[in-house]
Amino acid sequence: MLTSAWTKQLPLDHITSITPVGGGDVNKAYRVDTSEKPYFLLVQPGYPASFYAGEIAGLKAFEAAQVLAPRVIANGSIDGDGYLLLSFLTSGHGSQRELGRLVARLHQHHEPAGRFGFDYPYAGTSVSFSNDWTDSWAELFIHQRLDKLAAHILKKGLWQADDQATFDQVRTIISKTLNQHHSEASLLHGDLWGGNYMFTADGQPALIDPAAVYGDRELDIGVTTVFGGFNQEFYAGYQETYPLDPGYPFRLDFYRLYYLMVHLDKFGMAYAGSVAAVMDRILDHGVPENQERNE
């Protein structure tokens, strides 16, 4: 719980109450009520204010793309704890089809030069990603993400040599497939599981807690399929607005694998079976017949 000495240093007047709320597994989160209006506060104990640089840049990119999301009010450090103060969105109920259309409109915003990456790294508490700019989606996704995750998982003893050997085979299939698939550099949420969207009191869909990056939009769609929270109306609304390219169902397994590897790295062996199952599916499918078999 935040102390009164800590909260007095927030750049807000007339705070009436501070209440802990759900904010995911990365941050401590609070609703801050003032005499005028509420705010949403994220705190990362022991980390500098710069911990939130990527999230701030993502939220500002969403605002520029006219995608509803919390707006940045203030960012700083208090007694060694980084914080991010955001506008408060009151929750309600809305249409999954409209949510699908919102995500599709987000993905229709492309990096002007066609590059993949972001100006800020993704800063996680378990594993971070550089987001270094590149002209190749395969370069960013495989080298900056999958390879780093595999190294982390192996170092932690969550994989054995045979698991790494299986990953190496899967990696070859992913590389061959992506190098023959035309990817566009869309603005992505980057962590689009069911806890990272909401509907406002007036029924509008909104996106929260971005890990923004310019990448292949199939990453976001693949992540939505891992833990649920998105129904067929969501996918129908997305496809009506920005249809996915042929062959996407197979490629979505690449992004399910990535997301499950993130969870294996962070939470341990509870996710080992799910990771292995996705790798087996990719191996069983192999490189699609219409893909040229070269690197």
Residue pairs with C-beta under 8 A, 6 or more apart in sequence:
1 20
2 18
2 30
2 43
5 79
6 78
6 79
6 81
7 15
7 18
7 32
9 78
9 79
10 32
10 41
10 74
10 78
10 83
10 85
11 74
11 76
11 85
12 32
12 34
12 39
12 85
13 34
13 35
14 34
14 35
14 36
15 32
15 33
15 34
16 33
16 34
16 35
17 32
17 33
18 30
18 31
18 32
18 33
18 41
19 30
19 31
19 33
20 28
20 29
20 30
21 29
21 30
21 31
21 40
22 29
22 195
23 29
23 30
23 42
23 209
24 195
24 196
24 209
25 266
26 44
26 124
26 125
27 42
27 43
27 44
28 42
28 43
28 44
28 45
29 40
29 41
29 42
29 43
30 40
30 41
30 43
31 38
31 39
31 40
31 41
31 88
32 38
32 39
32 40
32 41
32 85
37 88
38 88
39 73
39 85
39 86
39 87
39 88
40 70
40 85
40 86
40 87
40 88
40 89
41 83
41 84
41 85
41 86
42 52
42 83
42 84
42 85
42 86
43 81
43 82
43 83
44 51
44 52
44 81
44 82
44 83
44 125
45 80
45 81
46 80
46 81
47 81
47 82
48 77
48 82
49 75
49 76
49 77
49 82
49 83
50 82
50 123
51 82
51 123
52 75
52 82
52 83
52 84
53 120
53 123
54 118
54 120
54 121
54 122
54 123
54 131
54 211
54 212
55 84
55 209
55 210
55 211
55 212
56 72
56 75
56 84
57 118
57 119
57 120
57 212
58 118
58 189
58 190
58 210
58 211
58 212
59 69
59 70
59 71
59 72
59 86
59 210
60 72
61 109
61 187
61 212
62 68
62 69
62 106
62 187
62 207
62 210
62 212
63 69
63 71
65 105
65 106
65 109
65 187
66 105
67 102
67 105
67 106
67 207
68 102
68 200
68 204
68 205
68 206
68 207
69 206
69 207
69 208
69 210
70 86
70 87
70 88
70 89
70 206
70 208
71 86
71 87
72 84
72 85
72 86
73 85
73 86
73 87
74 83
74 84
74 85
75 82
75 83
75 84
75 85
76 82
76 83
77 83
89 198
89 200
89 206
89 208
90 200
90 201
91 198
91 199
91 200
91 201
92 199
92 200
92 201
92 202
92 203
93 199
93 203
94 199
94 200
94 203
94 204
94 205
95 203
95 205
95 233
95 237
96 230
96 231
96 233
96 234
96 237
97 233
97 234
97 236
97 237
98 204
98 205
98 237
99 197
99 199
99 205
99 230
99 234
99 237
100 230
100 233
100 234
100 235
100 236
100 237
100 238
100 239
100 240
100 241
101 237
101 238
101 240
101 241
102 205
102 206
102 207
103 189
103 192
103 207
103 220
103 234
103 238
104 237
104 238
104 240
104 241
104 242
105 241
105 242
106 186
106 187
106 188
106 189
106 207
107 186
107 187
107 188
107 217
107 220
107 242
108 186
108 241
108 242
109 186
109 187
110 184
110 185
110 186
110 187
110 214
111 185
111 187
111 214
114 135
114 184
114 185
115 133
115 134
115 135
115 185
115 214
116 133
116 134
116 135
116 136
116 137
116 139
116 140
116 183
116 185
116 213
116 214
116 215
116 216
117 131
117 132
117 133
117 134
117 140
117 213
117 214
118 131
118 133
118 212
118 213
118 214
119 131
120 131
121 128
121 129
121 130
121 131
122 128
122 129
122 131
122 190
122 211
122 213
124 266
125 266
126 152
126 262
126 265
126 266
127 148
127 149
127 152
127 262
127 265
127 266
129 144
129 145
129 148
130 144
131 140
131 144
131 213
132 140
132 144
134 140
134 144
137 178
137 183
137 185
137 215
137 216
138 174
138 175
138 178
138 179
138 183
140 213
140 215
141 174
141 178
141 215
141 216
141 219
141 254
141 258
142 171
142 174
142 175
142 178
145 258
146 171
146 174
146 257
146 258
146 261
147 171
149 258
149 261
149 262
149 265
150 159
150 164
150 167
150 171
150 261
152 265
153 159
153 261
153 264
153 265
154 163
154 164
156 265
158 264
158 265
158 268
158 269
158 272
159 167
163 276
166 276
166 279
166 283
167 279
169 283
170 257
170 279
170 282
170 283
173 282
173 283
173 285
173 286
173 287
174 254
174 282
175 295
176 287
176 291
176 293
176 294
176 295
177 250
177 251
177 254
177 287
177 288
177 291
178 216
178 251
178 254
179 294
179 295
180 291
180 292
181 245
181 247
181 251
182 245
183 215
183 216
184 216
184 217
185 214
185 215
186 214
186 215
186 216
186 217
187 212
187 214
188 212
188 213
188 214
188 215
188 217
188 219
188 220
189 196
189 207
189 210
189 211
189 212
189 220
190 210
190 211
190 212
190 213
190 215
190 219
190 220
191 209
191 210
191 211
191 223
192 207
192 220
192 223
192 224
193 223
193 224
193 226
193 227
193 229
193 259
194 224
194 227
194 228
194 229
194 230
195 209
195 229
196 207
196 208
196 209
196 210
197 205
197 206
197 207
197 208
197 229
198 205
198 206
198 208
199 205
199 206
200 206
217 242
217 244
218 244
218 248
218 251
218 252
218 254
218 255
219 255
219 258
221 235
221 238
221 244
221 248
221 252
221 255
222 251
222 252
222 253
222 254
222 255
222 256
222 258
222 259
223 255
223 256
223 259
224 230
224 234
225 252
225 256
226 256
226 259
226 260
238 244
247 288
247 290
250 285
250 288
253 278
253 281
253 282
253 285
254 282
256 278
257 275
257 278
257 279
257 282
260 271
260 274
260 275
260 278
261 275
263 271
264 271
264 272
264 274
264 275
287 293
